[in-house]
Amino acid sequence: MLIKSKNEDLETFITIANTGSFTSAANQLDTQVAKVSRAITRLECDLKVTLFNRSTRRIDLTEEGQLFLEYVTEGLDIISRGEEALNNLQSNPAGKLRVDAASPFLYHQLIPYIEDFQLAYPGITLELLSNESIVDLIEKKTDIAIRIGKLSDSNLYAKKLGLSKLRIVASPRYLNKKGAPTCIDDLKEHQIIGFADSPKLNNWFLKDTISLKPSITATSGEAIRQLCINGNGIAVLSDFMVKKDIEKQVLVEILPNSILSPNPREDVHAVYNKNSVLSSRISAFIDFFSTKISL
């Protein structure tokens, strides 16, 4: 059977299958729903099968659609690997690289070195994404993600970048106003800044177990850092984002050696999809930033 459809239609088909709706696929592909629908119509006409069962509430792959999805995914991956092999022959990594990281890591560890990376690899087009929560690399078409903390994804390769110790910090302004705690138990008398959407990040892994309830919360570590700098309370943040603040005395570390280390919040990994061959773009990114980041 001659399939006349273009790769774009096949990628649209995969995106719909992954997202579960034409609308979600259109949003992810930054296109119109009508264009997505036409792509599937062309595929179904070429194949002379129905790929999706459609209803007013949802769509599902037909048996034929599920079978076709497996082959299309493998086929496009082979094409991508072929293109990558040609680039490797030239020792010149090229193409788009989508990188996801929480905003503090993006701001403090990646962005300062982006210019140098582009000079070293002018053929790579970076697309930087900032998500405070863990994203599905396949669904979001993300090539590599920086993850802080314990990993749980068995379908991902991981390159450990190191450990970033946790620090209990506050601003000189706050400490002048409220006084500095002299022991862990004193923290119960202070204003605590914590994470709003990730309660597990409010576990400070203190050597003495106490219950601390945040008086103010934020959804990102960078917002918590800014709250802390501006005198709103005490927080626990990773060394990679407050090391320079402590050196400049914008923040002060309090109760040093009060946190158990190593602990599950300290690991820093670069992760990428296990089902794809390590591309030269990913390898270039990891090798470059492994020598630049300061954890």
N, C-alpha and C positions, 0 to 999 in steps of 0.2 A: 504494500500500500504506500502510495506517495504522500508524504506529509508536507504540505506547502507552508505550514505555519512557521512564523519566525520565532526566534528565541524569546522575544519580548512577550509573545502570547503564552509561551510555555512557562515563563517566569511568573506571569500573571496567574496562571492556573495553579502553580505551586503556592503562591501567596494566598489565594483564596482558600486552598485546602488547609493551610496553616492557621489562618485567621478565623475561618468559619463563616465568613460573610463577604458579599461583594463590596459592601460599604467599607468594612474594615480594611479590605485589600486595597480599595481605591485610596483611602486615607494614607495607608502605609506607602503606597506607590506614588502618592501626590498626584493623582490623576482623577478623572471623572468616573463615576459609577458606570455611565453609559459606555465608556471606552473599555472598561473591564468586562462588561457584559458582552460587547461585540467580540472581544478576544476569545471568550469561551464559546460563543456561537460559531466563530470560524473554526475553532478546534473540533467542535462536535460535528460540524459539517464535513471537515476533512476526514475525521475518523469514522463517521457514520455510527456514532454511539452517543449515549447520554452520559456525561461525566458527573453531573450533580443531580440529586433529587432536590427539588425546590419546593418550599412551602412558604406561607406568609411569615412564619416565625423563624425558620432556620433553613440551612442547606446542608446536605450530607453527600459525601462521595458515593457514587454507585459502585458496584463491584468492579465494573470496567474502569471507573475513575480511579479507584484505589490501585488497581494493577498498573494503570498508565502512570500514576504518580511515582511509583517505585522506579520505573524505567526512565522517566523524564528527569527525576532527581539525579539518578546515576549518570544519565547522558550529559546533562549540563555540567555536572561535576567533572566529568572526563574532559569536556571542552575547556573548562576553566583550568584544569591541570595542564592541558596541552598548551594553552596560552602562557601559563606560568613557566612551563618547561622551556619555551622559546625565550622568555625573559631571562631565565637562569643561564641559558647558553651564552647570553650576552653579558652575564654578571651585572645586570642592570635592573634591579627590582622596579617595577612600574605598575601603575593602576591605582584604583581607589582602595583605601584602607580605613574601615570604620572602627573607631576605638571608643569604648565606653568606660567611664570611670566616675566615681562619686565626685561631686564638685570640689571638695577640698584637695583631693589628689590631683585633679585636673589643674586647678589653679596654682598649687604650690610645687608640684613635681613634674608636670608635663609641659604646660604652657611656657615656662621660662626657657625651655630648650627646643621648642618647635622650630625656631629659625635655623638653629644649627642642624636639626634633623633634615629640614628641607634642603639645606645646602649640601648635606651628605647624600641625600637621596632625592634629587629633583624630579625623578619620574613618578614618585609616590604622591598621590593626592590624599591628604588626610581629611577625614570627617570625624570631628570630635563630638561625642555624645555625653551628656551628663545626666545620670540617673542615680538617685539616692538608694533605690532598691535594686535587687538583682534582676537582670533582664534575661530573657531567653535569647541566646545568641542567634539561633536559626530563625525564630519568629521575627526578630528585629533586624535580621540581616547584618549582624554585627560580627566583625572578624576577630576581634580580641577585646577582652575586658580586664580591667584591673579590679581585683576583689580583695577587700580587707576583711580578715577574719577567717574562721574555719570554713573549708570547702565541703560541699555536699553533692556536687554534680559529678556523677560517675561517668557521664558521657563526654566529659571535657578533658583535654590535656591541660596540664598546669605547670608553669615554670615559677618556682618560688623565687621571689625577688629579695626576700629577707624578712626581718622582724622590725616592727616599729613600736617601741615601748609606749605605754600609756603614762601620761603625766597629769597630776592634779594641779590645776592652775587657776589663778585669779589675777585681776589687775591690781597694781599698787593702789589705785584709787579705792577699790572695794576694800582692800585689806586695811587701809588707813581709816576707813569709815567703820568697818565691822570688827576689825582685829583679825589676826591670823590664828587659825586653829592650831593647837599644840599636840593634839592626839586625834586619832580617827574618830573617837566618840564625839569630839567637838563639832564634827561636820553636821550633826543633827541640829545644831543651833544656827546654821547658816543657810543662805539662799542657794539652792542647787539648780543648775541649768542642765536639762536633759533632752533626750530625743523624743519627739512626739509619736512617730510612726514605727519606731523600732525599739520596743521595750527591752529587748535583750542587750541593746547598747547602753542601757542604764545600769547594767551590772558592772561595777567598777573593779571587781576582783580584788577587793581589799583584804588584807591579811586578817583583820578582825571583821566578823560579819555583823553589819548593822543595816538597818532599814532606812534608806534615804528616799524621800519623795520630792521630785523636782517641783520648784515653785514656778518655773517658767520652762517651756519646751519649744523646740524648733524642729523642722523636718530635715535639716542638713547640718553636717558638722561645721561648715563654713559659717552658717548663721549663728551656731552656738559659739564659735570662736569670736565673732564680732560682738555678741552679747557679753561675752566674758571680758573682752578688751575694753568695752564701754562701762564696766563696773557693775554689771547686773548680777554677779554671783560667782560661784565656784563650779568648775566643770572638769571632766576627765576627757582629754583629747590625745590623739596620737602624736608622737614625736615629730612625724613628718610634716605636720602642719603648725606646730607651735615652737619648734626648736629655735627658729630665728627670732620669734617673739620673746622667748626667754633670754636669748643672748642680748637683745636690744632693751631688755627690762620693760617691754610693753606688757608682758605677763610675767608672773612670778610662780615658780614651782613651789608648792607647799606639801608638807608631809612626804618628802622623798622616801623611797624604799617602803612605802606603805601598800604598794600594789604587788600582788603575786605575779611573777614573771618567770618563764613565758606563760601566756594565757591565750585563750582562743581568739581574742580580739587583736592580737599583735601580728598575725601572719599576713603577708602581702604576696599575692600571686598574680601572674598574668595567665589568663585562661583563654583557650580557643577550642574550636569544635574538633572532637575526636574523629568525626567521620570524613574530614577533609585532610588532604596532604598539607603539611606545613609549607605554606607559601613563602617565597623569598621576602615578600613584604612583611609578613608577621615576624620572620626570623630577623630581618633588618631592624624592625621596631624594638623587639625584645633585646637584641644585642646592644643597640644604641643606648636605650634608656637604662639598662642594667648598670651601665657605667656612670650614669648621670644622677639618678635619683639619690636622695639622702634621707634614709629612713630613721 
